[in-house]
Amino acid sequence: MSTLNELEAPPATVMAEPVELTVVMPCLNEAETLATCIKKAQLGIERARVRGEIVVADNGSTDGSTDIAEQLGARVVPVRAKGYGSALRGGIEAARGRWIIMGDSDDSYDFSAIAPFVEKLRQGYELVMGCRMPYGGGTIMPGAMPWKHRWLGNPTLSFIGRIFFGCPVTDFHCGLRGFTREACRAMQLKTTGMEFASEMVIKATLKDRRITEVPITLHKDGRSRPPHLRSWRDGWRHLRFMLLFSPRWLFVWPGLALFLLGLGLGVPLAAGPVQIGQVRFDTNTLLVAGMMVVVGFQVSFFGVFTKLYCVARGLLPENKQLTSWLGLFSLERGLIAGALAQAGGLAFLVAAILKWRAASFGIMSYPDSLRLVIPAVTLMTLGVQTMFSSFFLSVLDLRHD
């Protein structure tokens, strides 16, 4: 295995002719296929007419994979932190090339055909994604991809990625991809598991990096053991990462939809019962509508809080629309809006008390009283939420002051 001195002080021949391309392969007990992948990568580097090296990011192999890699001239970089993302991050950090191509070492990707990736990188693209899916020009060989990945997982997650982030990528989770060292460092990749693939595409898109895609062929891997990938667990990790990285889709849009639906139901019912066919909607539905308004309002604010926090931590770029909206916001305006909502709720509450007094503070019909009390409670709750949310927004936005 490579020593620390070898990593810090490359041979003189490498210094004389700087490495242009590094092929990084994550490895965990891949003795069956690693040699084939390295030989194909060597052929691919030769065909692309580029000065290159091969880095095997070993994640704790015990089957002799590292010996195979060194015998074939690859540079082995031990990575102690476990996980697909950790291995790749370690290999990328050790790469000497200004361009990097990463791919699995299970022989499912043909490293001898990396020339199109190199050509796109030469054209100035900063992230070049492979596309395995036939509807994107790629090819999937028989037995190369389980049906749940081909028809459910990949299309669904890729679609969500395009909707949430506007990523110009057909195959969101293709493991064969190329990128520049500078762009990768700017992305500040953090994840340790399979969601590393999503993080790279999302951050490249959010940071306005030049992205393109080239069709590739996915082959059946050459291992006799099951893959490290766990379909449902890792699929959820990808989806969870997308949701956490998109406060707008996780909080704002669901919150606004719930708020508007509750408002649309509640306003007519506050005036009286609504009959649709044989179904009569009354105060019970009004109560549910009030709950929807309150919850939707607060969930929407959670989206704003989360976005500001992520921007402050450097996890997400600033949003011009949100920045413009916050420019109109002030703590005082928020407090006034909250006070007005509470005043409206108090007016409904006073009307209910007056109606109760008209009944000599005795028994009232529940529909009549609840039609006033439910809007009163809803508006007063919204007022309190608005006031305290305004304080919290001001705390989060202190850095602008």
FIPA-453477 format. One record per residue (C-alpha): residue in one letter; z, x, y. Coordinates in steps of 0.25 Angstrom, whole numbers, plus 5000, padded with zeros to 4 digits. Each point is the difference from the previous one (the first is absolute). Last residue first. Example, Ala and Ser with C-alpha at 12.3 -4.5 7.8 and 13.67 -1.06 7.14 Angstrom:
2
S_5029_5055_4996
A_5002_4994_4986
REM end
This chain:
401
D_5041_4890_5175
H_4989_5000_4989
R_5011_5006_4991
L_5008_4988_5002
D_4991_4991_4993
L_5008_4998_4987
V_5012_4997_5009
S_4992_4990_5008
L_4995_4993_4988
F_5014_4998_4995
F_5005_4994_5013
S_4988_4991_5000
S_5003_4996_4985
F_5014_4996_5004
M_4995_4991_5011
T_4988_4994_4992
Q_5009_4998_4987
V_5010_4992_5009
G_4989_4992_5006
L_4994_4997_4987
T_5013_4995_4994
M_5002_4991_5012
L_4986_4994_4999
T_5002_4997_4985
V_5013_4994_5001
A_4996_4991_5011
P_4987_4997_4993
I_5008_4996_4988
V_5011_4992_5008
L_4990_4991_5007
R_4992_4994_4988
L_5013_5002_4992
S_5007_4989_5008
D_4989_4989_4999
P_4997_5003_4985
Y_5015_5000_4997
S_5003_4986_5005
M_5012_5001_5008
I_5015_4997_4996
G_5010_5000_5011
F_5001_5008_5013
S_4999_4986_5008
A_4985_4999_4995
A_4996_5003_5015
R_5009_5012_4999
W_4992_5005_4988
K_4987_4998_5008
L_5006_5008_5011
I_5004_5011_4990
A_4986_5001_4994
A_4994_5001_5014
V_5010_5011_5004
L_4996_5008_4987
F_4985_4998_5004
A_5003_5006_5014
L_5008_5011_4993
G_4989_5004_4992
G_4991_5001_5012
A_5011_5008_5007
Q_5000_5009_4988
A_4985_5002_5001
L_5001_5003_5015
A_5011_5010_4998
G_4992_5007_4989
A_4988_5001_5010
I_5009_5005_5011
L_5006_5011_4991
G_4986_5004_4996
R_4996_5001_5014
E_5012_5008_5004
L_4998_5010_4988
S_4986_5002_5004
F_4986_4997_4994
L_4987_5001_5007
G_4998_5015_4996
L_5005_4996_4986
W_4987_4992_4999
S_4991_5011_5005
T_5007_5010_4990
L_4998_4989_4989
Q_4985_4999_5003
K_4998_5015_5001
N_5007_5003_4986
E_5007_5013_5000
P_4997_5008_4987
L_5009_4998_4988
L_5010_5009_4993
G_5004_5009_5012
R_5014_4995_5000
A_4999_4993_5013
V_4987_4993_4996
C_5007_4996_4987
Y_5012_4994_5008
L_4991_4993_5009
K_4992_4994_4989
T_5012_4996_4992
F_5007_4993_5012
V_4987_4992_5003
G_4998_4996_4986
F_5015_4996_4999
F_4997_4991_5013
S_4990_4992_4991
V_5010_4998_4990
Q_5010_4995_5010
F_4990_4989_5005
G_4995_4996_4986
V_5015_4998_4996
V_5003_4991_5012
V_4987_4992_4999
M_5001_4998_4985
M_5014_4996_5001
G_4997_4989_5010
A_4988_4996_4992
V_5010_4998_4988
L_5009_4991_5009
L_4988_4992_5005
T_4996_4998_4985
N_5014_4994_4998
T_4999_4992_5013
D_4987_4992_4996
F_4987_5001_4993
R_4995_4988_4993
V_4990_5001_4988
Q_4992_4988_4996
G_4988_5004_5009
I_5005_5010_5010
Q_5012_4993_5008
V_5007_5008_5011
P_5014_4997_5004
G_5004_5001_5015
A_4999_5009_5012
A_5006_5012_4994
L_4991_4998_4988
P_4988_5003_5009
V_5006_5013_5005
G_5005_5005_4986
L_4988_5001_4992
G_4991_5008_5009
L_5012_5008_5004
G_5004_5003_4986
L_4986_5004_4997
L_4999_5009_5012
F_5013_5007_4997
L_4996_5002_4985
A_4986_5006_5004
L_5006_5008_5011
G_5010_5006_4990
P_4990_5003_4989
W_4991_5006_5011
V_5011_5009_5006
F_5008_5004_4988
L_4993_5007_4989
W_4986_4999_5005
R_5003_5006_5014
P_5011_5009_4995
S_4989_5007_4992
F_5006_5013_4994
L_5010_4993_4992
L_4990_4991_4995
M_4990_5011_4996
F_5012_5008_4993
R_5004_4988_4992
L_4986_4997_4995
H_4999_5015_4995
R_5013_4999_4994
W_4997_4987_4994
G_4988_5006_4993
D_5008_5012_4995
R_5010_4991_4993
W_4989_4990_4995
S_4990_5011_4995
R_5009_5011_4995
L_4992_5013_5003
H_5004_5012_4991
P_4989_4998_4991
P_5002_4997_4985
R_4998_5012_4990
S_4987_5005_4994
R_4995_5005_5013
G_4985_5001_5003
D_4999_4990_5011
K_4989_4989_5000
H_4990_5004_5011
L_4999_4995_5014
T_4987_5002_5007
I_4999_5003_5015
P_4995_4993_5012
V_5003_5007_5013
E_5009_4994_5011
T_5002_5003_5015
I_5012_5002_5009
R_5000_5006_5014
R_5015_5000_5004
D_5005_4989_5010
K_5015_5003_4998
L_5002_4986_4994
T_4989_5002_4990
A_5004_5014_4995
K_5014_4994_4999
I_4996_4988_4991
V_4991_5009_4991
M_5010_5011_4998
E_5012_4990_4998
S_4992_4992_4990
A_4998_5012_4991
F_5014_5004_5001
E_5004_4987_4995
M_5000_5007_4986
G_5013_5006_5003
T_5006_5010_5010
T_4997_4994_5013
K_5001_5008_5013
L_4986_5004_5006
Q_5000_5005_5014
M_4986_4995_5003
A_4998_5011_5010
R_5002_5010_4989
C_4989_4993_4991
A_4990_5000_5012
E_5002_5015_5003
R_4998_5003_4985
T_4987_4992_4999
F_4998_4990_4990
G_4993_4997_4986
R_5003_4989_4990
L_5001_4998_4985
G_5011_4991_4997
C_4993_4987_5004
H_5011_4990_5005
F_4994_4993_5012
D_4986_4998_4993
T_4991_4993_5011
V_5005_5008_5012
P_4998_4997_5015
C_5015_4998_5002
G_5003_4988_5010
F_5015_5002_4998
F_5005_4986_4994
I_4987_4994_4996
R_4993_5013_4994
G_5013_5004_4993
I_5002_4986_4995
F_4986_5000_4994
S_5002_5014_4994
L_5013_4994_4993
T_4993_4988_4995
P_4987_5008_4995
N_5008_5011_4994
G_5011_4991_4992
L_4992_4988_4995
W_4986_5003_4995
R_5000_5015_4997
H_5015_5003_4999
K_5003_4987_4991
W_4987_5004_4992
P_5005_5014_4997
M_4991_5011_5005
A_4992_5010_4993
G_4998_4992_4987
P_4985_4999_5002
M_4995_5009_5012
I_5003_4995_5014
T_4989_5003_5010
G_5001_5000_5015
G_4990_4994_5011
G_5011_4992_5007
Y_4998_4987_4991
P_5000_5009_4988
M_5015_5005_5003
R_5003_5015_4999
C_4999_5004_5015
G_5004_5014_5004
M_5007_5001_5013
V_4996_5010_5011
L_5010_5002_5010
E_4998_5009_5013
Y_4985_4998_5001
G_4993_5011_5008
Q_4987_5002_4993
R_5005_5011_4992
L_5011_4991_4994
K_4989_4990_4996
E_4992_5012_4994
V_5013_5004_4992
F_5002_4987_4995
P_4985_4998_4995
A_5002_5014_4993
I_5012_4995_4992
A_4992_4998_4987
S_5005_5011_4991
F_5014_4994_5003
D_4996_4988_4991
Y_5012_4990_5001
S_5007_4994_4987
D_5002_5014_4995
D_5016_4998_5000
S_5002_5010_5011
D_5000_4990_5011
G_4993_5003_5013
M_5002_5006_5014
I_4989_5007_5008
I_5005_5008_5012
W_4992_5006_5012
R_5006_5011_5009
G_5003_5007_4987
R_5013_5008_4997
A_5007_4989_4993
A_5015_5002_4998
E_5004_4987_5008
I_4990_4992_4993
G_5005_5004_4986
G_5014_4996_5004
R_4996_4987_5007
L_4992_4997_4987
A_5012_5003_4991
S_5009_4991_5009
G_4990_4989_5000
Y_4999_4999_4985
G_5015_5001_4998
K_5011_5010_4998
A_5005_5010_5010
R_4999_5014_4993
V_4986_5003_5004
P_4995_5013_4993
V_4987_5005_5006
V_4990_5006_4990
R_4988_5007_5005
A_4988_4998_4991
G_4993_5012_4994
L_4997_4994_4986
Q_5012_5007_4993
E_5009_4995_5012
A_4997_4986_4997
I_5002_5001_4985
D_5013_5007_5002
T_5004_4989_5009
S_4997_4989_4990
G_5008_5006_4989
D_5006_4987_4996
T_5013_5000_5008
S_4994_4995_5013
G_5010_4999_5012
N_4992_4994_5012
D_4989_5011_5000
A_4991_4999_5012
V_4988_5007_4995
V_4992_5007_5011
I_4985_5003_4998
E_4993_5009_5011
G_4988_4999_5008
R_4989_5008_5007
V_4989_4989_5001
R_4986_4999_4995
A_5002_4985_4995
R_4995_5004_4986
E_5010_5012_4999
I_5012_4991_5004
G_4995_4990_4990
L_4999_5010_4989
Q_5014_5005_5002
A_5005_4985_5001
K_4993_4997_4987
K_5007_5013_4994
I_5014_4995_5005
C_4998_4986_4995
T_4996_5004_4986
A_5012_5010_5000
L_5010_4989_5004
T_4996_4990_4990
E_5009_5001_4988
A_5010_5009_5007
E_5003_4989_5010
N_5015_5000_4999
L_5003_4996_5015
C_4989_5005_5009
P_4996_4997_5014
M_4986_5006_5003
V_4996_5006_5013
V_4986_5005_5003
T_5001_5009_5012
L_4987_5002_5009
E_4997_5010_5011
V_5007_5012_4995
P_5000_5012_5010
E_4991_5012_4996
A_5007_5012_5004
M_5014_4994_4998
V_4996_4995_4986
T_4995_5014_4996
A_5013_5006_5005
P_5008_4992_4990
P_5009_4989_5006
A_5013_5003_5005
E_5010_4988_5001
L_4996_4993_4987
E_4999_5013_4992
N_5013_5005_5005
L_5007_4987_4996
T_4995_5002_4986
S_4989_4992_4993
M_5002_4996_4986
REM end
